[in-house]
Amino acid sequence: MKTNVSASAVRTLVAGVIAASACAAQGQTYFDGVFNDPDWTLTTISNAGGAGSSVQAFQMPFGGNGGTYRIIRNNLQISAIDSRVFGVHMNVNAFYNPSTQGAVTSINYSEDSKNFLNQGGNGQGSGLAIIQGGNTYILRNPILIMPFAGYSNWAPNSAPGIVASDMWLLDNAGNVFAGQNPDFSASGGVMQFGFWRGNSSGNLTSGTFNTECGIDNWYVQVVPAPGAAALLGIAGLLGVRRRR
């Protein structure tokens, strides 16, 4: 026969649902202010004009905005207009599953950035990176840059309220596609988070361009869709009734 749980048990479950909903509203966060090398992977991508370019990245033991940090050295080999090199740096501990943790409303991203070389231009383009379903997406609205005048010392660099359309597909040939974006819905696949750093040649058609910049206090906050945790809790309540 079917029996119902007691009213007190239901009240306990409801309280749990409310608490879970409040926790979800604050979002899931990921942070790294240490940058141990085993916690990060690096993939270098360049387009045809940037063939032969390279990226180096590793932990520096002191000099960060609070101790250790990650240094990124981009070497762009220019052979055509708009030659490009990208370094995609992914955190091996930062994963989010929309199907179990809730659809994503937006993502808040921030880092501390520093430009070590005064070359009269920008240091490196930067921003959030996401890998989902084997595809790489990088933040292009806005692109966080670090001109030497403003980032000769550590300075905050942030992009709050990122939505899926702000993240553009980066293919293995160094092409970026504005209309191809990650899936933030509950049916979207698992997302891994990191950051990207890149350089492009603009109108230059030849030469070599080197940049050296740092990143510290990498921070990602996933803001789930309203009610995501509550829906999971309601599903639990529906399962309270059992057969005896």
N, C-alpha and C positions, 0 to 999 in steps of 0.2 A: 504494500500500500504506500501511498505518498504521504509524507509528513512535512510540515513546515518547521523551520528552526524557530527558536524563541524570539520574542520581540527584542530582548536584550542583545541577542547575537546579531540581529539585523542592524540594531543601532550601532554596534561595534563596527560592523562592516561598512556602514554608511560613513562613520567617522573616518575610517581608513581611506575611503574613496575621496573624501574632502581633503584629507591630508595629502594624499597622492596628487590630487589636482593642483593644490597649492604649490607642491614641490615641482610639478611639471611646468607650472606657469613661470617659475624662475629659470627653467631651462637647464640643459646639460652643458657642462663646461669642460674645456680641455686647456691645459696650461703647461708651458715649459719655460723655465728660467735658468735651466742648467745646460741643456743641449748635449747630453752624453751622446757620443757618436753612434753607439748601437741603437739608439732610439729614433734614428733618422735614416732615411734612404734618399738617394739623389739620382735623378734621371736627367740627362742632358739632351735637349732637343734643339735642332737648328734647321733653318730652311735652306734651300739650295744656295742662296747668296751667302749664307753664313757657314758653309761647309768647312770643316776643320776647326770650328770654334770649340771651346772647352769651358767647363765649370769645375771649380774646386770648392769644397766646403768641409769644415771640421770645427770642433770645439776649441775655443781659446780659453786658457786657464784663468786669465784675469783681464780686467779692462772693460768688462761689460757694465750694464746699468744695474749693478748689484752682484758682480762676481764674474762667473763664466758666461760665455756667449758663443754664438755660431758665426764664423766669418765666411763670406761668400766672395769668391774671386772669379769674375767672368772675363773670358778672353774671346772677343768677337773678331773673327777673320772676315773682312769685308771684300766681297767680289761683285756686288751689284747693289742698286738702290734697294733700301729696306731689307738689308741683310739682318738676320735675327738669330739670337741665341737665348734659350730659356733653360733655367735650372728648376726642376720640380722637386721640392723637398717634402717628403711625406713622413708624418709621425706614425710609428709602428704601433702606438697604443691608443690612437684616436679614431674610434669607429662609432658610427651611429646607424641604427636600423629603423627606418621610418615605419616598417610594418609592425614592429613590436614596441617601439618607443614613441610613436606618434608622428603624424605628418608634420612637416616643418613649415612654420609661418615665415621665419626669417633667421638670419645668422648674423651675430655681431662679431666682428673681427678686429683685433688690434695687435700691434707689435711695437717694440721700441727699435728705432732704426738709426744708423749712423753711417756717414760717408767718409771714408778715410783718405780718398784721393781728391785733391782740388784740381779738377781739369776744366773748370769753367762751365760745366754742364750738369746734367742730372747723374746721380750715381747709378741706381738700378730701379727698374720698375718692380713692384712688389704687390702682394695681396694674397688672399685666401686661395688655396688649391683644394680641389675635391677629386677623388677617383671614385667612380661609380660604374659598375658593370664593365670594367676594363677600359673605360674612357676617362680622359683627364680633362677637367674643367678649371679654368683660371679666372680670377676676378678681373673684369675689364671695365667695370663701372662702380666705383672709380678705380683707376690705376694709382696705387700709392707710390710716389716717387720721393727722392731725397736729394734735392739740390744742395750743393755744398754749403751755400750761405745759410741755410736753415738747419742742416743736419750735420754740421761739423762736430757737434756734440750729440750725445744720445737725445732723441726726441720722440715723443709718442706719435704713432702713425696708425690711424684707425679708420674703419669703414663699418659703421653701424647699419643695421636694417637691410642686409644683403638678401635679395630674393633670387629665385632661380634664374631669371632672365639676365641678371648681372654677371652670371658665371658662363663663360663661353668655352666651347669645345676647342681644345688644342690637340691637333693630330700629330702623328709621328714625323710628319714632314715639315713641322713648324708653321702650319696654317691655323688660323683662328677663325671660328665660325660663330657669328653672333646669334644665329637662329637655332643653334643646337645647345641645349642646356640640361643640367641635371634634373632629376625627378624628385621634387620635394614632397610628393604626395605619399599617402600611406601604402601605396603599391610600389613605391620606389625601392630600389635595391639598397644594400648596405653602402654607406658612404665612409670613406677614409679621408681625414683632413690633414692638411699641411700648408705650405706656402710656396709661392713661386718667386723667382727673381729673374729678370731678363734685361737685355739691351738690344737696341736696333740701330742701324746706321743712318736712318733718315735718307737724305739725298746723296750721301757719300757713296762712291762706287768702288773704292779701294782703300786698303790700309788695315791697321790693327787698332782695336780699341780695348783697353783694359779698365775694369772697374773693381773696386774693393770696398765692400760694405759689410756691416754687421747687423745681426738681428738678436734681440733679447726680449724676454717676457712675452713670448708668443701666446696668444689667447684666442680661443674660439668659444662662443656661446650659441648653442642651438636653441631657438625659441620655438617650442612645439605649438601646433594648432590648438586653439582654445578647446577645452573639453576632452583632449586626447586621453588623459589619465582617467577622467570620469567615465568615459565609454568603456575603458578596460575594466574599471571597477563595477560598472553595471553588468558587464558580462559575467563577472564573478558572482554578483548577487543572483543573477538568473540561474546560476549553477548551484545555488544553495539547496534548492529543493532536490531531494534524492528519493530513491526507491528503497523501501525496506522489505 
